[in-house]
Amino acid sequence: MTTSNPVASTNFIRQIITEDLKTNKNQGRVTTRFPPEPNGYLHIGHAKSICLNFGLAQEFGGVCNLRFDDTNPSKEEMEYVESIQADVHWLGFDWGERLFYASDYFEQFYQYAVQLVKAGKAYVCSLSPEEIRRYRGTLTEPGQDSPYRERSVAENLDLLARMRAGEFPEGAHVLRAKIDMTHPNLHMRDPVLYRIIHAPHHRTGDRWCIYPMYDFAHCLSDSLEGITHSICTLEFEDNRILYDWILDQLQVACHPQQIEFARLNLTYTVLSKRKLLQLVNLGYVSGWNDPRMPTLAGMRRRGYTPASLRNFCERIGVGKRENLVDLELLDFCLREDLNKRAPRVMAVLRPLRVVIDNYPQDQVEELEAINNPEDPGMGTRLVPFSRVLYIERDDFMEQPPKKFYRLAPGREVRLRYAYYIKCTEVVKDEPGGEIIELRCTYDPQTRGGYASDGRPVKATLHWVSAVHALSAEVRLYDRLFAKPNPSDAQDGDFKSNLNPNSLEVIRAAQLEPSLAGARPGDHYQFERLGYFCVDTVDSTEGAPVFNRTVTLRDTWAKVQKAQQAGR
């Protein structure tokens, strides 16, 4: 399964690859990889990396591997492996037979470690983790050599073998590279290459009790797989010198080029695994697939489409400088896609009963409605019209202000695809005074919503026939955070910026009857209300639950229009 990308924009990584192909570097090969750690769910930031790595491989006729960097068994689970594969497929990419795991190379990694020890480039250190940190120094102070730095090759090989055999508890020893404890880059101050972890691995079981550190395993996995361009985010820029040092010392046949780009930062969103884990564990959201979460599982459940995410990732581009992307751009890409594919239907979220007094008591008409004006090929449907209807409660005001053009006493409005109606009476409950019903009349000469005499009305309302309506639960999702930068909190706690109105549940919305056949994952535009998706978790046959994916408001389009007007 492959997919075409939006029109590609120039970026510095494309330029690097183009130049490499011109000079026949790597014998004209382009091999990239997406290397997630299976210790959590993917989020929108990972989508940028997925689209970049798989997209570049497709664009330049190369291949892209999916590789799990599974080097920490205490935090990894098969659940994450399976969810990551599902997310990559959902985005529209496929790795074919090129599925790999760092754990595939554990024996090779170990032999590389032995090679470094024999060359005097690595040693077993018996300092505690706290002592290692203290000896490391700071950005302004050089580090100190470990008292175990000058152990003999024979002693180091013996200790390393015994570490592998499980003779020592966690924290007793580590294997460190022997580089330079005064190096200005802290990553080069004798970094740890191996540590002891007595935990079963989800693929190798209990065969190993020492595991390579990410920096050691990552560059070697790239080399073993023949990666040509190792693309990662900017936080690994300082690690590149260690990446190159390891490969140079081992004199490997393939030495990939590490290239860093700016990670995605999105307004009203946090993308830190640690912070997302807090939201889940503390119950601020229902789980990793909560539709308010920026995880791909959550976004998929809310109704985001693969095409909209791929388009978004292409639009934001690839740069070397960190920046904050407006969430409205993501919503714009989503609306742009759903506008073409989502059928229009009518749904009333907060129903107000309307009785049309001069409409025949038992008559039902089938009125033709357009499924999607953007795609005539989607055809039309029939919606039932009867004497008793529901309209939105917000579409009526008893004492309307000057610029309120919807229904009011004595005022005439158009019902979508139906007739003109006029409000003649307001029925209230006693003694509360709440409006419970409107009595109206209709003009039979306005069938289809147009008056033969051409008289204008200022508002068109959506509606559903009360006797035919489907009662359903509708969940109105909004931004999870109330501030553009959630991490900027006075008390230092990002959770204090959570939006208390990020979810509103409507238990008995009234929907047109065609929605009884809606299936999990189906998308619709509820006319005048927004885009909605059938929930894939809580929906049951004949009883769909609808999630609001995004409103119809398009701030980003207005921003673009204003910018263009100002040029």
PyMOL commands that set and color helices and strands:
alter all, ss='L'
color gray80, all
select helices_A, chain A and resi 12-22+25-28+44-59+78-91+102-118+129-136+153-165+186-188+214-224+234-236+240-250+273-281+296-302+306-316+327-341+376-378+393-395+444-446+466-468+494-497+513-517+555-565
alter helices_A, ss='H'
color red, helices_A
select strands_A, chain A and resi 31-34+63-68+99-101+122-125+174-177+192-196+210-212+229-233+257-261+344-345+347-348+351-356+365-370+380-385+388-392+412-415+420-428+435-443+460-461+464-465+470-477+503-511+523-526+530-534+545-550
alter strands_A, ss='S'
color yellow, strands_A
deselect
rebuild
show_as cartoon
